[in-house]
Amino acid sequence: MQQVVKRVTPDCHLLVLFLFAITYCVNILNWVFYLRYLDDEVDKSLIATHITFSVIGCILFFLFASPLIYWSYVSANEMTLQTRRNASCIAVSLCFFFHDLPVGWIELYLVWFHGWRSILSSVSLFIVWLCFAVGFFGSWIGYTWFLSRRLQFYYSTYQ
């Protein structure tokens, strides 16, 4: 039974890759169909900041983060567990700090002060905050592993 479940369920690397790719596409579509028409209601610098971080996030994801995630998925048998973990944590942290953190707060601000105006904007907010949660916990766990390794290296009694 466990082998059947293992074959049916996708790997978490592929799920994260798919989630982030969908998020960036929905963010760009949200700007194309909704946000750029809010010039009279919302400050132009906020909309410019949103598209700037969306484009920076897209570029970083498609050039750096997605190859790291896919590399750790494809080369799972040839890589050590630590290298796979580090590559995945670096990729998720890149996405978190350069896209999900700023865009998540911008979209929350837009919904908080301007209301739910578009279904696409609502979907974008939900997906960005889902990626925010994945990125936050992935970055935190990666940082904790890094810090615990450093503390073990410097303060271990078995050096």
C-alpha positions in Angstrom: 0.0 0.0 0.0 2.8 2.4 0.8 4.4 1.9 -2.6 1.1 2.7 -4.3 0.8 5.9 -2.3 4.4 6.8 -3.0 3.8 6.5 -6.8 0.6 8.5 -6.8 1.7 11.5 -4.7 3.9 14.1 -6.3 7.2 15.1 -4.7 7.1 18.2 -2.5 9.7 19.8 -4.8 7.4 19.6 -7.7 4.5 21.0 -5.7 6.6 24.0 -4.5 7.8 24.5 -8.1 4.2 24.5 -9.4 2.9 26.7 -6.6 5.5 29.4 -7.2 5.2 29.3 -11.0 1.4 29.7 -10.7 1.8 32.5 -8.2 4.1 34.6 -10.5 1.8 34.1 -13.5 -1.3 35.1 -11.4 0.6 38.2 -10.1 1.4 39.4 -13.5 -2.1 38.8 -14.7 -3.5 40.6 -11.7 -1.4 43.6 -12.6 -2.4 43.4 -16.3 -6.1 43.1 -15.8 -6.7 44.9 -12.5 -4.0 46.9 -10.7 -2.8 49.1 -13.6 -6.4 50.5 -13.8 -6.4 51.7 -10.2 -4.3 54.9 -10.9 -7.0 57.3 -9.7 -7.7 55.4 -6.4 -4.3 54.0 -5.4 -1.0 55.8 -5.2 1.0 55.2 -8.4 4.2 54.4 -6.5 2.4 51.5 -4.7 1.4 50.0 -8.1 4.9 50.6 -9.5 6.3 48.8 -6.4 4.0 45.9 -6.9 4.9 45.4 -10.5 8.6 45.9 -9.7 8.7 43.2 -7.1 6.6 40.9 -9.3 9.1 41.3 -12.1 12.1 40.9 -9.8 10.4 37.8 -8.3 9.7 36.3 -11.7 13.3 36.8 -12.9 14.8 35.4 -9.7 12.4 32.5 -9.8 12.8 31.5 -13.4 16.6 32.0 -13.5 17.7 30.9 -10.0 15.1 29.4 -7.8 13.3 27.0 -10.2 16.6 25.5 -11.4 17.7 25.0 -7.8 14.4 23.3 -6.9 14.3 21.2 -10.0 18.0 20.2 -9.6 17.4 19.0 -6.1 14.4 17.0 -7.4 16.1 15.4 -10.4 19.5 14.7 -8.8 18.0 13.3 -5.6 19.9 10.0 -5.9 23.3 11.7 -6.6 23.1 14.5 -4.0 23.5 14.3 -0.3 20.4 15.1 1.8 22.1 18.2 3.1 22.9 19.5 -0.4 19.3 18.9 -1.5 18.0 20.7 1.6 20.3 23.6 1.2 19.4 24.1 -2.5 15.7 24.0 -1.7 16.0 26.4 1.2 18.0 28.8 -0.8 15.5 28.8 -3.6 12.5 29.2 -1.3 14.3 32.0 0.6 15.0 33.8 -2.6 11.4 33.7 -3.6 10.3 34.7 -0.1 12.5 37.7 0.4 12.4 39.2 -3.1 8.7 38.5 -3.9 6.4 37.0 -1.4 7.2 39.3 1.6 6.8 42.6 -0.2 4.0 41.7 -2.6 2.1 39.9 0.1 2.0 43.1 2.2 1.2 45.3 -0.7 -1.8 43.1 -1.7 -3.0 42.9 1.9 -2.8 46.7 2.0 -4.8 47.0 -1.2 -7.5 44.6 0.1 -7.6 46.2 3.5 -8.0 49.8 2.4 -9.7 49.3 -1.0 -11.8 46.2 -0.5 -12.3 43.0 -2.5 -12.8 44.4 -6.0 -11.7 41.5 -8.3 -11.8 37.8 -8.2 -8.3 37.7 -9.7 -7.0 40.0 -7.0 -8.5 37.8 -4.3 -7.0 34.7 -5.9 -3.7 36.5 -6.1 -3.8 37.5 -2.5 -4.6 33.9 -1.4 -1.9 32.4 -3.5 0.7 35.0 -2.5 0.0 34.4 1.2 0.2 30.7 0.7 3.6 31.1 -0.9 4.4 33.6 2.0 3.7 30.8 4.5 5.7 28.2 2.6 8.6 30.7 2.1 8.5 31.9 5.7 8.6 28.4 7.2 11.1 27.2 4.6 13.4 30.1 5.3 13.1 29.8 9.0 13.8 26.1 9.0 16.8 26.6 6.7 18.1 29.4 8.9 17.6 27.1 12.0 19.5 24.3 10.4 22.3 26.6 9.3 22.6 28.2 12.8 22.4 24.8 14.6 25.3 23.5 12.4 27.3 26.6 13.1 26.7 26.3 16.9 27.6 22.7 16.8 30.8 23.4 14.9 31.9 26.3 17.2 30.7 25.0 20.6 30.8 21.3 20.3 32.9 19.4 22.8 33.8 16.7 20.3 36.0 18.8 18.0 
